[in-house]
Amino acid sequence: MRAILSRALSVVVVALYVLIASQEGTEGLLATCGGVLAATAIPLLMIWFPDALGNFTGYIGRGGNVDVRTPPGLMAALGWIALLGLPLLPYLLR
């Protein structure tokens, strides 16, 4: 039940981001909304599939190696932090 609620709330947050971007966008609507969807893809994946992403171990490139699984709760929490922290990024970059 908790996973379903988390998924539903994440979709609502992304929908609000897309709605706000479509109202304030100075570019084309498709580019603005597409950018929001691209920026929220990884946090959404972390919230929707924390088990699969947390279980990843192995070689990640450039000599990096992941040898410990990440708990699903931590993976989902990091996804929420990234998703809710996303609106702060343009503010902090100004």
Secondary structure as GFF3:
##gff-version 3
##sequence-region A 1 94
A	DSSP	alpha_helix	2	24	.	.	.	ID=ss1
A	DSSP	alpha_helix	29	39	.	.	.	ID=ss2
A	DSSP	alpha_helix	41	48	.	.	.	ID=ss3
A	DSSP	alpha_helix	50	54	.	.	.	ID=ss4
A	DSSP	beta_strand	58	61	.	.	.	ID=ss5
A	DSSP	beta_strand	64	66	.	.	.	ID=ss6
A	DSSP	alpha_helix	72	85	.	.	.	ID=ss7
A	DSSP	alpha_helix	88	93	.	.	.	ID=ss8
###
